[in-house]
Amino acid sequence: MKIENSIALVTGANRGIGAAFVELLLQRGAAKVYAASRRGVAPGVPGAVPLVLDVTDPASVAAAAEQARDVTLLVNNAGIANAQNLVDGDVAKMRAEIDVNVFGTLDVTRAFAPGLGRVGGGGIINVLSAASWFTFPGSGSYAVSKAAQWSLTTGVRMELAGQGTQVLGAHVGMVDTDMSAAIDVEKSSPAEFVSAVLDALENGEIEVTTDDMSRRAKASVAEKPGVFVP
């Protein structure tokens, strides 16, 4: 899919990775970019169109899909990381991760998929994670949500192939955002990650691993369980 003259909608667009998507899509020639967030606050990028969208609220999702009927590229970026242990963690926080990362992605996709079909297919980018393929102490619930989101991406790609929609799963180990501020590891900048993802989109790819951690995590799936160390 070509970005030039596309009309994009980015969820979770008010900061971090979402704001970088908005800025770089406009730089690459997108005709319009809806910057969607729960409060409808634009990320300070000239030309961005603020849009209220809470991915966990069906009414909000439906209203956004009605307002942004011209979308040709959907970027499912909204996500949370509560990072609970599975055996003794807070179940309510685990459910919240699933609600946002999995069902939020699915509900937004379901709302916009018919419109993408009407414009010839368009594209969907799902922001995933190296945690789709591994977990480590203290991250169990987040990894569960991202593994489910990866599987969801595969299923949606299959189901929308008939209408010509390119569905790209974008994986990264760690990006330098507020979400990862307390973690002392090597990180990609939001712009580095988003640039790699948009390159993959324009190259017609359906999955991209954008850094060493995500590439090693994917390769580890073929190994014995437990051998991967981030």
N, C-alpha and C positions, 0 to 999 in steps of 0.2 A: 504494500500500500504506500502511496506517495503522500507526504505530509502537506506539500504545497497545495493551497486552496481547500484543504480539508476543514471540517468544522468539528472541533474536539470538545469533549467534556471530561474534566479531571475531578475525581472525588478526593476528598481530603486535601484540597488545593490551597489551603490558607498558609501553609508553611512547609519547610523541609523538602522532601521528594516531590510532593504535590506542587509546590510553588515552582520548583525547578522544571517540572513538566510544562507548566503553563508558560513560563518564560521561554524555554527552548522550542516549544511548538510554535510560538509566535515568531521567534527568530528564524525558524525554518520555513516560514511562509504559510502557516495555517491562517485561513481567512477569519476565523473566530475561535476563541477558546473560552468555554464556560468554566469558571473557577468555582467549583461546588464545595460547600462546607456546611456544617450544621447551622452556623449563624449567617451564612451568606457573605462572609467577609473576604474580599479579594486580597491576594497576596502582595499588593503593591506593585504589580507588574502592569505597565501601561498597555492598554488594549484588552486586558482581561475583563470578562463579563461575569460579575458575581452572581451566584445562584444558590439559593437555600436548598440543601439536600442532606437529610439525615438517613443514612443507609439502613438504619434499624427501624425506620418508621415507614410502613407501606404507603400511607397517605402522602408523605413527603416525597417518596420515590415516584409515585404516580404523578404528582404535581410537577416535579422536575422534568419527567419524560414528556409531559404535555407542553411545558414551556419551551423545551429544547428539542423540538421535533425535527430540527435540521441536522442533528448530530450525525457525522460519518465516522468518527473515531471516539471510542469510549475507553477511558483509562481508569480502571478500578484500582485506585491507590489507597483509599481509606482503610485504615487498619489500626489495631491496638495490640499491645504486648503486656499482658499482666503477669506472664512468666511464673506460673504456679507449679509446685511439685504436684504430681498426679495423685499420689497416695495420701498425702496429708495437707494438700493445699486448699484454698478457698474455692469451693465448687461454683459459687456465684460468679467469681472472677473468670473461671474457666468458661462458663457458659457465655459470658460477655464476649470473650475472644471469638468463640464459635459464631455468635450472633453477628458480630461485625465482620470478621475476616472471611467467614464462609457464607452465611445466609445473606449478609449485606452485599457481598459480591454477586451472589446468585440473583437476589431480588432486583438489583440495578440492571444486571445483564438481561433478565427476563423483560424488564420494562423497555429497554432500548433496542433489543434484538429485532423486533418487527420493523422499526424505523430504519435500522441498518439494512435490512433486507430490501426495503423499498428504494434505497439509493444504490443498490447493486452489490451490497455486501459489507463494504466498509471494513473496519477493524476494531478489535478489542485488545487492550493490553491489561493483563492481570499482574500486579506487582506481588511477587512471591518472595521466596527466601531460600538460602541454603538450608534453613531449618526444615524445609520440605523433606529433606533426606537424612537428617540426623538430629539428635538431641543431646543435651548435656545437663548436669545437675542444676536445677532451678529454672529450666526452660521447657519442661515437659508439656505444659498446656499450650504454650505458643507453638511448639513443634507440631502438636496434634492438629491445631487449627491450620497451619501452613501446609501440612501433608494433605489435609482434606481439601484445601483450596487448590492445591496442585492437581489432585484428582478431579475436582470440579472443572478446572481449566481444560483438562483432557476431554472430559465428557461434553462440555459446551462446544469445544472445537469440532468434535465429531458431529454433534447435532446441528451445527450451523454451517457445516461444509457445503450443504446443498444450496444455500443462499449466497455462497461466495464470501463469507466473512472470515477474514484472517484473524485467528486468535493466538496471541503471543503471550507465553508465560515468561516472566522476567525474574531471574533469580540473582541474589547478591548476598554476600556474607554479612557485611556490616557497612552502614552508611552513616556519615557524620551528621546526625540529627539530634533533636532533643531526646528522642526515644532511646538513643544509644549513648547518651552523654556520660553515664556512669560506668561504661564498659571500656576498659583500657586495652584495646586491640587495634590493629591496623584497620583503617576505614577508608572507603571511597567517599569522595565528595558527592553531594546530590547531583551536581552537574555532570560529573564523570559517569555516574550510573545511568542517568537519564539519556545522555548522549549515546551510550552504548546500546541502550534499549531502542532508541529511535532509529539508529543505524540498522539494527536487526529488523525492525518493522519495515523499513524501506527496502531491505534486501529480501523480503518475503519469508523471513524465518518464522517458526512457530514456537521456538524456545531459545532462550539465551541465558548463558551463565556469564556474568560480567566481571568476575574477579576470581582470584586463585581459590579462595575458600569455597565458593559455590561450585567451581569446576571439580575440586577435590571431593566435595560432599556428594556430588552426583556420581562420581566414579566409585565412591565407597559403597554404593548400593549393591554392587556386584561382589563385594567382599563379605567376609563373615561378619555378622552383627557385632557392633561394639569396637571395631578396629579404627574408626575415624576419630581423629583428634583435631579440633579446629586450630 
